[in-house]
Structure formats: C-alpha cells, structure tokens
Amino acid sequence: MARGKKQREVEYIHRQTRNPFVVARACVRLVKDLGATREATIIESQFMRSRWLKKYAGWGRAADRLMLGEYNQAQLDQLPRLPNLDLDQLLATCPPGSLGYVVASHMKRCKLNPNIFREANVRTREEYVAAHITETHDLWHVVSGFGNDEPGEIGVVAFYCAQTGLPIFILLLAIALLNTALYSHDKVAERFDAISEGWLAGKRAKPLYGIDWAKQWHRPIAQVRRDLHLPERVVAGSGIFEEAA
C-alpha cells in the first residue's frame, strides 16, 4: 500500500524475513503510519511465502479467475511476467506519451524502485498470480491513474478489491480504516472518497491482471486506458496521468 509515500524508503531491495516478531512489528507500524514502505513490503512478502498466509491471500482463487487450469512448469514460464525494469532504457526507447515512457518518467520523478522485490521463480499457478500482481503494482498505479500519495494508494487498493476480490486487499483496506479510526480522524472523507472512486473504477474497467504489459510499452497510454475502460481523470489525491504524461 505504501510505495512512494516516503521517498527516502523506496531505494532498497526488499530482503525476506522469517522472524515473526519482525512481521508483527511491521503490522503495528503500518497501522500507525500508512506510508511505512519497508513495513508494507515485509507484510506483502509474507503473503507470498507463508503457507497459511498464501492460502488466506486467495492467490488460488485468483488463479481460478484467470482460468490458469493445471499448468505445468513449462506453461507457467510462458505466461506474462514483468521482468526487472530499466527505467533509463524505457525512456530512451519509448516515445513520449507512451505507456513505457509515462511509467518510467513517473517512477523516476517519485524516486520509486521498480525492482524492490527480487524477481520470483514460480512453480505453481498460485505463485504465478502472487508474483504477477506484485510485480505490476506500480504499473497499475500509472494505468489506473491513482497516484502514489496516500489517497492514491488507498484508491488503487480498492481498485484491486473490485477487480480481484482477494482477501489480502480487503485486509489492506482494513488497515487503512483502522489507521483512520485511531490516528487520522480528519481524513475520513478523503479516504472514503478514494475507496469509492477506486472501487467504481475497478468494477467498470476491464481486467488489468494477466496482461502482457511489456507488449504495451510503445502504445499511447491514453489509448491503453481507453481500451481498458479506465476513467480519464482520477479525483482522489494528486493522481498520476496529468503530472506524468
């Protein structure tokens, strides 16, 4: 949820942990501060690694929605993935206004690390879905138009909820609402507006998961967004499309 909120925290490569106290501390810190990027990535990685948390996250249900079937390793290797990104190369090879150019320029402007997680090997369809959704998180921000500020993060999580129905994103919204109830009473309207906008945009849009984004880099982002039935403008927070295009 918190990528981009605190720029000083986004340049590191996430390292996994098996220490339950570290994970518990991350949960507490994230409830207190929705911009705690390190804590958010610690929690996110646990939902990709822990046997029980992977089951709770619902990656298998997402695989069923994607109709992946009983894919073997060779077939999984052929499914769309988002490899580690070279932002300078995207800027050099993609025309201004294209998806690749806007993604790269936005991530550079916000000092976001596109490769915060090491590229994951997948052996099951559930692992594929978890890796694919995690790898494309920042790209969903750009395509949907929700910024990397606090309202934008909440809006894109609501967008995920509408598109996937996965419990992990419902949990992230619950963390945001708990933070609102305990520490941020003055942000109730702003956050519920972001949830409403993200939910409605996600319900109206075509599915963003399962897309081979690398094949879309050179296409105009405006056309990509129209094809996916995404709104021209996002009201929640600062938005992305206007300042990145």
N, C-alpha and C positions, 0 to 999 in steps of 0.2 A: 504493500500500500504506500510506502513512504519514499519510494525512489524520487530523488530530486528535491525533496523538501529542504534538506540541509546539504548544500553543495560540498561542504568540506568532507562529507562522509561517503561520497559516491565513487571515489577513485580506487578503492581497494578491490581485490579479488576475494570473494567470499570463501572462507575455509570452513568445512563442515565440522560439527562437534557432536560427540556422543554424551556429553556431560548434561544430565537432566537439570542440574541447578543453573547452568548457563541458559538453557531453554526457558526455564521458569522465570529467571531474571529478565530475559528478553521480553516475555509476555507482559510482565509488570511494567517495564519501561515503555513498551509500546502503548499500553493503556494510558500512561501518563503523558506521553509525547508521540503523537501520530507521525511525526517527522523523524523518528529514530530509525534511520535506514539500516544500520547494522542489525538492530534487533529484528526488524521486519524480515531481512534475508535469512537470519538464523531460524526464525519460525517457518518461513517458506520452505527452507531446505528440509526441515523435519517432516513436512507433509509430502516430500518426495522420497524420503529414505525410510522412515519408521513404518514397520509393517502395519501397526494399528492405525497410525495417522493417515497412511496412504488409503486404507480402507474407508476411514471417515471422510477423507477429502473427496471421495467419489470419482476417482480417475477412471475406474472400471465402468461406471455409468456413462461418463463422457465418451469412453471408447465405444460403448453400445450406440450412443447417439451418432457417433462418427461412422458407425457401421463398419468397424475395422475387421470384424469377424475373428477367426482364429489364425491370425497372421503368424507366419514363421519368421525367423530372424532375417532371411534374405528379403522377404516382402517388407518388413518393418524398415529395413535400411533404405528402401526406395521411397518411403513416404516423405512428404515435405518437412524439412527442418530448416531452421535459420542458423547458418553457421556463424562463427565469430565474425563480427563486422569490423571492417577497416573504414572508419568514417572519412578519412582523407581520400581514400580511393573512390568512395561513393560520390564525394563532392567533385572529384576530378572527372568522373566518367558519366555521371548522370546530369541531364540538362536541368537548369533552374526550373522550379515548379513541378518537377517530377517527384514521385514518391521517395525514391532513394535520396535525392538532393534535400528534400524537406526533412526527412528523418535524420540525415547526417547533420544538417545545419542546426536543427533544433537540439540534438543531443550535445553538440559542441557548445552551443550557446548556454545550455543548462549545466554543462560540465558533467554529463551523465556517462557512466562507463557501460557500454553496450554488452560487455563480456564479463559482467560482475560474477556470474556463475561459470564455472568451468564447463566446457561442452560435455554433455552427458551421453554415455553409451546406453542404449535401450535394448532390453531383451524381451520385454512383454509389451502388449498394446497399452496397458495402463501406464507403464514407464514412458512410452512414446507420448501419450497425451499430456502427462505431467511436464515432460521436457519441452514439448512444443508450446504449451501455454505459457510456461515460464520464460522461455527464450523470446517470445514475441510480445511480452508485456509492454515494453516501451513503444513498440510499433503500434500496438492497439491504441495507446495514448494518442499518437500522431494521427492515425487514420480516423479514429472516432472524434478527435478534436478536443478531448479533455486534457487540460494542462497537467503539469507535474506539481502544481501547488496543491494545498490541502483540499479545497473543494473539487479540484480535478481528479485527485486520487480517489476520493470518495465516489465521485461520479462514475469513474471507469470501473470501480469495483461493482457498483450497481449495474453497470452495463454487462459485466461478466455474469452477474446473477441472472439477468434476463436471458442471456444467450446460452448459458450452460446449466443453470440451476444447481451448481455444485455447492455442497456444504461449506467448503473452505472459504468461498467468497461471502457466504452468509455470515460465517464467523468473523471475517474481517469487517463487515458492516457492523456486527455486534460490538466489536472492539471500538469502532469509531463512535457508536452511540453511547457506549459506556464512558468513553473519554468525555463526550458531550455532557452526560449526566453528572459526572464527578468534577470536571475541571473547566469546561468550556460552555457554560450556560448561555453566554452571549452569542454563540454560533449556531443555535438551534435552527433558526430559519435558513441560514446559509447552507447548512449540511443537509437538511431535509429537501431543500430545493435541488441540491446536487444529486441526491438519491433519486428523486423523482425524475429529473432530466435524464440521468444515466439509465434508469430502468426503462423509460419510454423509448429512448433512442435504441437500446439493445433489443427491445421487442419488435421495433419496426424494421431494424436493419437485417440484411441477410447475414448468415453465419460468418464470423471472422475466423473461427478456428478451422484448421485443416487447409488453409490457403497456402499455396507455394509463393510466399512473398518475394523471394529472390527473382521470380519471373515478372514481378510487377515494378521493379525499381525504376525503369525508364518511362513508365506511363505517367501522364499528368495526374497529380494527386486529386485534382478536382474531379476527373473522370473516374478514378478509382472509387472515390467517395460516392459519386452519383450511382455507379453500378452496384454499390453495396447498400444503397438506400439510406445513407447517413445524412444527418442534417447539415445544412450549410454553415451554421454557426452554433457554438456552444455558449450558453449563458453562464454556467457555473464556473466561477473562478476566472482566471486570466485567459483560458483557452489556449489552443496551440495554433490553429490554422492561420489566423491573421498574422501572428508575430513570426511564424516560421516560413511562410510561403514568400 
